[in-house]
Amino acid sequence: MLFLFLSLLTPASQDTCGQDRVALGDWFIAHGSPNLLEEPIPPLVKLVKEDPYKDPSNPPPSPDVYCAMQWTENTSSAGLRNYRLANFPSEVDAKDANYSVTHKGHCAACSTIQDLGVYLRQNLTEPTRTCAMKLIKKNQLDCLRKIGFSEECASIWSWNVLNTRKHCGLICLKSLIYNEPFNKPDGSLNDCLQCDEDKSGPNFKYFSGRTRRNSGIPSSIWRPPSQRYLMEHCYWYGQL
């Protein structure tokens, strides 16, 4: 089991179409800025300006939606191709429209191809935890931007950090002090991660759109296979 898990974290893996993880991630970051998005842009692909955790009525992400992308023939002044994001009711519908599924669930703040590159190229658990330790929101955002997140994606990550600190602060401080592993011996999440999952997870998934799990990207946090949508990100153009 351990060997299988570690094999998922090698530089080249199924989700990267056999390409080097860092090289492919860097390509998506360089070619996937939100500034390259063409209209119509899905309504939740935007900066999250207000605290989404103040409204617990936000619906959960629909399991019957797929966020997909399509490169266009239009280019930026730098010669980068523009692209579109759109929601589809099935993988087949996306393929029939000449789109490539980029993650399961609706498109939202972290669905851009830039943010795919950030999720793909590195294990985000430690870098985002470092940002979470910044006490001032501006410093958190600066830290998240340095990881490579778009402004849109960084905004929901920051709200997630603040909400988890509010509801899980003492639990997570204990976890940090004792250097608890992410998973308990039975495979369940440690108390800090479980608290984050319960208190912040639903709204985060709704406003972020993309997660590692619904993008088929491995993580240092073990999850049951049923929670991971297996897919490949093979839609680059030109040379990596």
Long-range contacts (C-beta under 8 A, 24 or more apart in sequence): 5-222, 8-218, 9-123, 9-218, 9-220, 13-218, 14-216, 14-230, 14-232, 15-120, 15-215, 15-216, 15-217, 15-218, 15-230, 15-231, 15-232, 15-233, 16-120, 16-232, 16-233, 17-232, 17-233, 17-234, 19-240, 20-240, 21-120, 21-121, 22-121, 22-122, 23-240, 24-117, 24-120, 24-121, 24-233, 24-236, 24-240, 25-116, 25-117, 25-118, 25-119, 25-120, 25-121, 25-122, 26-117, 26-121, 27-117, 27-236, 27-240, 28-113, 28-114, 28-116, 28-117, 28-120, 28-233, 28-236, 29-114, 29-117, 29-118, 29-121, 29-148, 30-80, 30-117, 31-80, 31-81, 31-113, 31-236, 31-237, 32-83, 32-112, 32-113, 32-114, 32-115, 32-116, 32-117, 33-80, 33-112, 33-114, 33-150, 34-112, 34-114, 34-150, 34-151, 34-152, 35-76, 36-76, 36-80, 36-81, 36-82, 36-83, 36-113, 37-82, 37-83, 37-84, 37-85, 37-112, 38-72, 38-74, 38-82, 38-83, 38-84, 40-86, 41-85, 42-67, 42-85, 42-86, 42-87, 42-106, 42-107, 42-108, 42-111, 44-106, 44-107, 44-108, 44-109, 44-206, 44-207, 44-209, 45-85, 45-107, 45-108, 45-109, 45-111, 45-112, 45-152, 45-209, 46-109, 46-152, 47-109, 47-151, 47-152, 47-155, 48-109, 48-152, 48-155, 48-156, 48-159, 48-207, 49-155, 51-159, 51-162, 51-163, 52-156, 52-159, 52-203, 52-206, 52-207, 53-159, 53-163, 53-200, 53-203, 56-203, 58-202, 58-203, 58-206, 58-207, 59-206, 60-202, 60-205, 60-206, 61-105, 61-106, 61-205, 61-206, 61-209, 62-105, 62-106, 63-104, 63-105, 64-89, 64-90, 65-89, 65-104, 65-105, 65-106, 66-90, 66-91, 66-93, 66-94, 66-101, 66-103, 66-104, 66-105, 67-101, 67-102, 67-103, 67-104, 67-105, 67-106, 67-107, 67-108, 67-111, 67-209, 67-210, 68-94, 68-97, 68-99, 68-100, 68-101, 68-102, 69-99, 69-100, 69-102, 69-113, 69-235, 70-97, 70-98, 70-99, 70-100, 71-235, 71-237, 81-237, 83-113, 85-111, 85-112, 100-234, 100-235, 101-231, 102-210, 102-215, 102-233, 102-235, 103-209, 103-210, 103-211, 103-214, 103-215, 103-216, 103-229, 103-231, 104-214, 104-215, 104-229, 104-231, 105-205, 105-209, 105-210, 105-211, 105-214, 106-209, 107-209, 108-156, 108-206, 108-207, 108-208, 108-209, 108-210, 109-150, 109-152, 109-153, 109-155, 109-156, 109-207, 109-208, 109-209, 110-149, 110-150, 110-152, 110-153, 110-156, 110-157, 110-208, 110-209, 110-210, 110-211, 111-208, 111-209, 111-210, 112-150, 112-152, 112-153, 114-148, 114-149, 114-150, 115-149, 115-150, 115-152, 115-153, 115-210, 116-210, 116-215, 116-233, 117-148, 118-147, 118-148, 118-149, 118-153, 119-210, 119-212, 119-215, 119-217, 120-215, 120-217, 120-233, 121-148, 122-147, 123-219, 123-220, 124-212, 124-219, 125-182, 125-219, 125-220, 125-221, 126-220, 128-157, 128-161, 131-157, 131-161, 132-161, 132-164, 132-165, 137-162, 153-208, 153-210, 156-204, 156-207, 156-208, 157-208, 159-207, 160-196, 160-200, 160-203, 160-204, 160-208, 163-199, 163-200, 163-203, 164-195, 164-196, 164-199, 164-200, 167-195, 167-199, 167-200, 168-192, 168-195, 168-196, 168-199, 168-200, 171-195, 172-196, 182-220, 182-221, 182-222, 183-221, 183-222, 187-222, 187-224, 189-221, 193-221
